[in-house]
Amino acid sequence: TNICLTIENFLDSEGKLKAYPSKRKFKILSLFYLASKFEKGKIYAEKEVNRILLNWQTFNDWAMFRRELYDNYFFERKSDGSASLESFGLQD
């Protein structure tokens, strides 16, 4: 995808995020990339979010990525701790 080409320097050979960019533009593209690993509209338990994030980055900081996804409005947090992916321009 176009996002992968833009952030390819931050991905390993398996397509996992190996570094978190310092520039805001690439951070947001990295979050789009991670968000694309979730199904839009599906409700995820926090443990599911953690597991998926753990599978798509190499430095084991799923909590930071979870916060970044919430803080940048990719996810909507429910009162029970679950999350759902917001549309935020992601393809169906």
Phi, psi and omega in degrees: 000167180297323179297317180299318179295324182289325183251018185304330178293343181258003181249144175274185184293342178265003180083014178270144177292119183257348177207149178259117185300152178272331180281135185305316181304314182284331174299311181297318177297324176295322178292321174302317180299311180295319180296331180292349180275358180249153176274128178295133177089345179281142176269126181246135169289155182303322179296324177294317178301313180301315182297315180295315179296322178298324181286343186243017172211155190259355186249020167054032178246061181296330182295319178296316179293322177300313177300315180299319178295320176291312184297332180259016170066026172283328180242151170251124180273131178270163182295336180272006179093350178284173182219152171228144181286131175276158183295312173035039175082006180281147179288150173283000000 
